[in-house]
Amino acid sequence: MTHVRDINSEARGPTWLRSLSAALYLGVASVAVTAPAGAIEIFGFKLFEGEEAETVVVADPLSYSVTLEVAGADPEGELRAELESASQLVQGADRPVAGSIGLIQRANGDFEQLIAALYENARYAGEVRILLDGRRLAELPPDADLRSAGPVPVRILVEPGKQFRFGDVNIRDVDGRAYAADEQGLISGQLARSTVILDAEQALVLELEKDGHPFAQVSGRDVGADHARGVLDVSLTLEAGPTAPFGQTAVDGAESVNSAFIARMAGVKQGEQYDPEELAAAEKRLRSLEVFSSVTVRGSESLAADGSVPVQVKVAERKHRYLGAGATYSSTDGGGLEAYWGHRNLFGRAEKLRIEGSVSSLGMTSEAKDMTWRGAMLFEKPGVLGPASKFTSKLEVEQENPDAYRRFSVEAAAGVSYELTPEQTVSAGVNVEYARLTDSFNVDLETITVALPLEYVRDTRDNKLNPTSGTRLALLVEPTYELNAGATFVKLRAEASAYRALDADKRFVVAGRVAAGSIYGADLASIPANRRFYAGGGGSVRGYGYQDIGPVNAAGQPTGGRSVLEASGEVRIQVTETVGIVPFVDAGLVSASESFSGSDFKLGAGVGLRYGTPFGPLRIDVAVPLNKGPLDPDYGIYAGIGQAF
């Protein structure tokens, strides 16, 4: 229950403040309008799926013009901007309404939204008047005819009043236990924004829910506005309700995905104490299966007969088959094309099958034997060792011909990854590869290599394709045995990146990356060429050719190395909502020894252009080598999807 009262009965506050419940306005700031997504279809295939756009036909269309007048000082224009954002009359002025009734309805809704915006600005003595064709909204009959020769003139008059500050704040539960108000942001003397009250309420309820109270609520809210002193006294009453464990999980909306599998992958353990974070983790886990267009995981609104809280999972399945194509370009490495087909729910338990192929170095060679191409079949099965686990496997055939070597290979790999926490993952696997290699040390050398990669990843980035905050750390240990030569070695690699926005709107983001690796246990010639370290190119040190940084043989061809160091720094500047520029500097070193000795750093710098899309930014980078060698290019141009790192 919410009660708003005037401490000063003689205060000249507007009538709505004394007569309407604050619950009607608190927390209501604006209405978000989301445009439905469309679908792009080529040769009968939908490449990007979404909801079909709807065409809205307005009966008896009526146009209007609107002005918003805000009394008092507003030097920065912040209050006006907030009011304009909250007003559907202003936001929808370019869209006709359905006759006079439609305009009156929109104006009535606007009144509540504008009052809510004033509350959010800590203004509890304000007044809003809306005039339609010169007549006050409150005086218009429901069937008023507002039609005129042109657009109906609409005036919104706002008297904001002064800003209130918090006065006495009292928070207790129904048993009389007191809570510290300042810990919730309700601090006497601070601006009394309605959102602060709501945020405090949500935080208090969440803490109770984390303690196992699924039905915790704010059962009373008493807000007193003292107009003479300009303060707002707040009294909140909390009701924890009973503690309860989780009950059974029920699934609604499943079609071709097995319901029992969905319940198991939600991972909410029956009998454990209720915790809203477990429900949020279950929802995230189900979304990561990529077979649902929407997922909600909630506790029931009432207890079961055994005193538990049943868990309700509601899903909507997406299309399980997909296909796509892509292209890349680099002035140093040529063009590339790729295509893929996949199934997200092969056997009814979110098993993924993906078949993909690619060809690159287009325009760099006309000989088929020198082409770079790849074909692969990948299979993934979630939940093999519990909800947090995933089995992956692949069969890959590849031919590549970079400057350092020529390679034809057939590789089979399988492994299991396990999510320790939402941010931390460990994985282990086995790779078996047959390869025919020609490099600085060998001609048509056949190798059979068995590797056991072990990896740990900690990822706190807010967005995988375009991060603005967080970090990513990846550590790899890969023991390897080459059967033909009898060589045994261990590959170690670590990579870390960090991202930080410099402003609240995240229009300026600083990004950095460092990577290091070494190979121990075998000399350079005994290590298969494709398992050595290289640097240079679009994903490494821009401005140089692909894998061209490091030791070279007498003919000037790269040999690869046993150790590598890389570093990159960028400033990502968002110029418009979709366009950004990125100045950057890269550095890299590849050494023939495992101790990083005997080689110098290569530096590259340049600037990139980014264009935002729903599937990540399109990237074009132009870079030049800063300490160019005789074999290095004058510049490099790189294109792709997603940020460079």
N, C-alpha and C positions, 0 to 999 in steps of 0.2 A: 504494500500500500504506500502511496506517495501523497504527501500533503505539502502544499505551498501556501505560506501565509505571510502577510505583511506584519512585521513587528510594530510599525507605526501605522495605526489605523487612519491617521489624518494625512498620511503621505499621499501625494498626488500621482500615484502609480496608475498605469492603465488598467482598465477593468479586467482584461484577460488575465493579468497577473494574480488578481485576487480570486478569480472565479474558476480558472481552468487548472487541471492537474499538470504538474511539471512532467509527468510521465508521457504526456502527449508530445512534448517537445525535446526533452533531454536526449541528446545523442543523435537527433535528426538534423543532418547538415545539408545533404544534397542527395539527389537521385542519380545514380550512375546508369548511363545508357550504353549498352554494349551492342555494337553492330554484329549481326550474324555473319559467320564466315561462309565463304562460297567454296566451290570446288573447281579445280582446273582439270579439264578432261582433254586428253590427246589420243586420237585414234581409238576412242571408246574406253580408255583407261583413266580412272581418276587418280591423279598424282597427289593431290592435296584434298583430303576429305574434310567436310564440315557441314554445318547445318545449311539447308537451303535458304537463300535470302527470301524474305517475304516482301511483297509489294503491298503497301498499306494504302487503301483507297478511302479518303475522308468524304463522308456524305455531307452535303450542304456546307462546303468549305467556306470559312470566314477568315479573312486576313486581318491583322492588327499591327499597329506600331507601338512600341513601348519605350518609356523613359524611366530611369531610376534616379530619384533625387534623394541624396543623403545629407541631412542637416549636420552642421558642426564641422569641426576640424578633422581632416583625414589626410594629412600631408603626404603620406606614402601611398595612399590609395588602397591600402590592404583591406580595410573594412568593405569598401565598395566592391573590390574583387571577390571577396567572400560572399557578399550578398548576390552579386551577379551569378556566381557559380551555383548558389542555392536556388535561384529563381528559375523555374521552368518557363515563366513568361518571357524572360530574357533569353534563356538558352534555346527556346523553341520558337522565337519570333519569326524565323524564316519558314515555319511550317504552319499551314492553316489549321484552324480548329474546326470541330464539327458544329458550326452554327453558334448562335448566342449561348446556348446551353453549354457547349464545349468550352467557350471562353470563360463563362462564369465558373465552371468546374475547375479549370486550370487556375483561375485566380484564387479560388478558395484553397486549393492545395498549396499555392504559393504563399499564402498567409502563414500557414503552419511552418513551411520551410524557412521563411524569412525570420520568423520568431525564433526558430531553432538556431539559425545562424547567429542571431544576437546573443542567445544564451551561450553559444560556444565562444563568443567573444566577451563573455562575462558581463553582458549588458542586460540587466533584469528590470530596468525601468524604461525600456524603449517602447516605441509605438510604431505600428505599421498601418498605413492606410493605402488602399488600392482603389483607384478611380477608373471606371470603365465608361468611356465617352462622357467624362465629366461627372458621372454619378458614383457615389460611394458604393462599394461592393456590398456592405452590410444593409443598404437600403434598397437594393434591387430585388424585385420579385423573381421567383424561380423561372417564370416564363417571359422575362424581359426581352424585348427585341432591340438588339444593339446594332443592327445593320445600318450602314450609312453609305454615302456616295463612294467613299474610299475606305482604306483600312481603319478599323476602329482604334481611336487613340486610347492608350492605356498608360496611366501614370502610377508609379509606385513611390509613395512618400514615406521615408523612414526617418524617425527621430530616434537616434540610437540611445540617447541617455548616457549616463556615466558608467564607467566600468566598476563592478563590485569586486571586493576582495573577501577572502574567507575570514570569518570571525571565529566563533566557537564551533569546534568540530568534535562530535562525540560518536564513537563506534563501539557498540556492545552487541553481544549475542543474547538470545532469549533467556539464558541462564545468568546474565549480568556480567559476564566476562568482558573486560575492556580490551580494545585493540589500539595500538599506537597509530594515530592518524597521520603523523608526519611520514611514517614509513610507506604510506600509500599515496603520498603526494598531496594530501589535504593539509596544507600548512597555513596557519593563520597569517594573514598579511599578503599572501600570494593571490594573483588574479583568480577569481572563482569561475573558471571556465567549466561549462557543463560536462565537457569531455573528460576533465580531470575527475569529476565525481563518478562518471561511468567507468573510467579505467580503474579507479580504486575499487569499485564494486566488483568488477570482473576479476581483479587480482585477489580480492578477499575470498570470493566464491571458489576460484581456482585452487587456492591453498587448502580450503576445506575439502574440495574434491580429491586433491592429492593425498589427503589424510584418510581417504576411503569413504567419504560422504557423497554419494552420487546425486543426492537431491538437495544439496546446499543451495541456499538462495538468500537474497536480501528481502526480508519480509516487511521491512518498513523503511521509509525514507521521509524524513521531515525536514523541509528546507524553509528557512525563515529569512525574508528579505528585509533588512533594516535600511530604508531609503535615506533616512536622515544621516546615518553614518556611512552608508555605501558598503555595507558588509552583508555577507550571506552566511547564516548559521546553518550547519548541516548536522543532522542526527541520523545515523544508519543503524538498523537492527538486523542482525544476521541470524539465520536459522540453519543449523548444520544438518539436521535430519539424521537418520540412522546410518551406521556404517554397514557395508555389505560387500560380499565377494562377487567376482564375476560368475555368471551362470553359463548356460549353453549358448552357442553361437548359431544363429539362424541366418540363412542366405536367401535374399530375394532378388529376382531379376536375371539369374543365370539362365543361359540358353544352351550354348554348346560347350561351355566350360563347366566342368564337374563341380557341383555344389559342395560336396564333401572336401574336395581339394581346396576350394576357396576358403572354407571354414578353417582348414588346417593351416593354410598359408597366412591367414589373418593372425594366427599365433597368439590369440588371447586365451590364456590358460584358465580353465574352469577351476574355481576354488580360490584363486589368488585375489587379494584385496583390490577393490576397484581403484583404478588410477586412470585419469583422462589421458595421460601421456601414452599409456599402452594402447588406447584406442587410436590416437593420432599416429603412432608407429605402425599399427596394423593397416590403417588407411594408406599410409605411404608405401608400405610393403606391397599391398595389392595393386596400387597404381604402377609400381615399378615392373609388374608383370607385363605391362603394355598390351593387355588384351581388353581393357575396359576404357570406355570413353568417360565414365564417371564412377566414382566410388565414394560411399559414405559409410562410416562405421560409428555406431552410436550405442549407448546403453539404453535399455528400455526405460520408459517413463514411470514404471511401477515395478515393485519387487515381485519375483515369482513366489510360489507357495513355500519354497524352501528358504526364502529370505535372500536369495541371490539376485543379481542384476543380469537379466538376459542380454546378450549382445546381438545387435541387429546389423547385418551387413546388407547394403543395397548396392547393386552394380548395374551398369548398362554396358553391354558388350559393343566393341567397335568392330569394324570389318577386319577379318583375320588375314586376308591375303593382301599383299601390296607389291608394287614394283616401282622402280625409279631409275633415274639416269643422272649423271653428273659430268662435269668437265673441269679441268684445271689447265693452267698455262703458266709457264715460266720461260723467260727469254733465254735462260741458260740450260734448261732441261727439256724444252719443247712442250707440246700439248699433250693432254691426256683425256681419255673417255672411260667411263665406267657405267655399268648397268647391273641391276640386281632384281631378284624376285624373292619374296619371302612369305612364310606362313607363321602366324603368331600362336596358333593353337592346334598343333598338328594332331595330337592324340587326345585332346580334350582337357589337358592339364597344363596349359600355357607352354607347351614345348615349342621351341622356335626352330624353324629350318630356314636357312638363307642360302641362296645360290647366287654367286656374284662373279663378274668378270671385268677385267680392265685392260686397257692398252695405253701405253705412254710413250714418250720420246717421239711423238708424232712431229714430223717436219725436221727431225734431226738426222734421220737415216732412211734410206729407201730399201735396204736389205732386210729380208724377213728374219735372217739369223741374228741381226743386230737389234731387232725390235724388243721392247720390254712389254711383257704381257703376263696376265695372272688369271687363274680360275680357281674358285674355292667353293666348298660346301661346308657350311657351319651348322652345328646343331647345339641346342642349349636346353637343359631341363632344370627348372627350379625345384627346390624343396627336396633334394635327394638325401640330405642329412638334417632335415628340419627346415622350418620356414626361412632361416637366415642363410641357407646354402644354395649353391647353384653348380650344376655340372656343365662343362663346355667341352666341345670337341670340334676338330676341323680336319679336312682333307684338302690339301692345296697343291696345285701344280703351277710353277712359276718359271719364267725366263726373264732375266734382267741383264742389262749391259751398261752399267755405269762406267766411268772412266777407270775405276780401280780394278774391275774384274768382269768376266763374263760367267754367267751361272744359269744352269738349268737344274731344277730341283723338284722333288716330290716329298711332301712333308705331311705327316700325320701327328696330331697332338690331342691330348685330353687332359682335363684338370678339373679341380673343384675349388670354388671360392667360398669363403665364409665371412659373413658380416658380423664382426665383433660388436660394433656399435653402429648407429646410423652414419657415422663419419669414418669408421675404420674397417678395412677389409683385408683379409689375408687369403692367399691363394697358393696352390701347389699343383704341379702337373708333370707330364712327361711328353717330350717331343722327340720324334724319330724322323730323321731327314736323310734322304739320298740326294746327293748333288754331284754334278759334273762341273768342275771349275777350271777356269783359265785366268791366271793372274800373274803378278811379277815373278813368282817363284815356281809356278807350275803351269803345264799345258794339258788340258783335258784330264785333270786329276779327278778320280772318282772317290767320293767320301761317303761314309755312313756315320752319322753323328747322333748320339743319344744325349739329351739334355734334361735336367730336372729343375725347372725354374721355380723359385720360391719368392713370393713378392708380398710386401706390406704396403698398403696405401692408406693415407689419412687425408680426407678431402672435406674441407669446410666451405668451399666456394658456394656463393649464393646462386650461381648460374654456370652450368658447365660450358656452354658455348660463348657466353659473354659475361664473365664474372666482373663484379664491381667491389666485392669484399671477400675475405677469407683467404685460405691457404691450401696448397696441395703438396703432399710429400709422398714420394714413391721410392721404395728401397727394393732392389732386386739382387738376389744371390742365385747364380745359375751354374751348378757343377755340370761339366760336359766331358764326354768321352768320345773320341774319334776312333772308330774301329780299325780302319785300314792302316793308319800310321801309329796307332796305339798311344795317341797323345791324350793326356788328361789335363784339364785346366778348369779354373773357376772364374766366372765373370761376375764382377761386382759393379753396380751402378746405383747412383742416388740422384734424384732430381727433386727440386723444391721450387715452388712459385708462390707469389704473394700478390694480393690486390688490395688497393685501398682507395676509396673515393675521397676527394679533397673538399667536396661540398655536399650539402644536404640533397640536392637534386641529382647527384651522381653524374654530373656532366663532365667532370674532370676526374679521371681514374689513373693512378700510377700502378704499373704492373712490372714485376721483376721475376726473373727466372735464373737459377743456377743449376748446373748438372756436372757430375763428375763420375768417372768410371775407370776401372782397371781390370786387367786380365792377368791372373797368376797361374804358373805351373807349366807353361810351354813357351817356346820361342815363337817369334812372329810368323815364321814360315810354316810352322806346324799347326797353326790355328787356321781353320778354314776361312777363306777371304770374307765370306758374308758374316762371320761372327766377330770380326775385328771392329775396332772403333773408327768412325769417320765423322767429319763435321763439314758444314757448308751447305747452303741451299735454303729453301723457304722455311723449313721447320727448324733451322739451326742458326747458321750465321749468314744472314742475307747480304747480298752483294757478291757472293762467291758461288761457284758452280756446285752442284750436288756432289757431296763427298770429296770435294777437291782440296780441302784443307788437311795438311799433315805431310808426313814423309812421302817422297816420290822416288822412283827408280831412275836409272840412267836415261830412260826415254821420257822422263817427266810425268810418268803415270803414277797416280796415288797408290800407295801400298797398304794404306790403313795403319792402325797402330794398336798398341796394348793399353793405352790410357787416353782419356779425353777430359777436357775442361771446357765448359760453355757458360756464357752469361748473356742475358738480354735485359734491356730496360726499355719501357715504353711509357708514354703519356697519351692516354686515350681521351680525346677531346670531342664531346658531342656538340656539333655545330647546330644541327636541327634535330627534330624528332627521329629522323631516319639517317642522316648523314653525319659522319664523324671523320676526323683526321687523326693520324697517329704518328708522331715523330718517334724514332727508335734508334737504338744503338745496340749492336750485337758484338760479341767477342768469342773466339774459340781457339782451342789448341788441341792437336793430336800428336802424341809422342809414340815412338817405336818401343819405348821401355815402359814398365809398369809404374815408374816413379815420376812421370810427367816431365822428364828432363829431355834436353836436346832439341826442343822445338820452341818457336815463338808464337805469341798470340797473333791471330789475324782479327782485324777490326772492320766492321761494316756499319754504315749508318744510312738512314733514309727516312722516307715519310710514306705513310699508307693512307688509303681512302677506305672508309667503311660505309656500307649501306645496309641498314637494318631490315631484316625480313622476319617472318614468324618462325623460321627454322634456323635462325642465327644470322650474324652479319656476313655479307659478302665482302671479301677482302681483296684489295689490290695494293701491293707494296712495291715501291721502287727504291733500290738501294745501290750504293757504290762502295767498293772496297777502299778503306782508308789507308792501308799499307799494301798496295797492290804489287803482286809479283809479276814476273814476265809471262806466266801462264794464266793469270787471273783475268776475268772479263772486265770490261770497263764499267759495267753496271749489270744489275739483275732486276727483272720484273717478275713478280710472283702473284698468283691469283688463287683463291680458294674460298671455302665456306668456314666461318668461325674465326675467332681470333688466332693469332700466330701461336699463342700458348695460353 
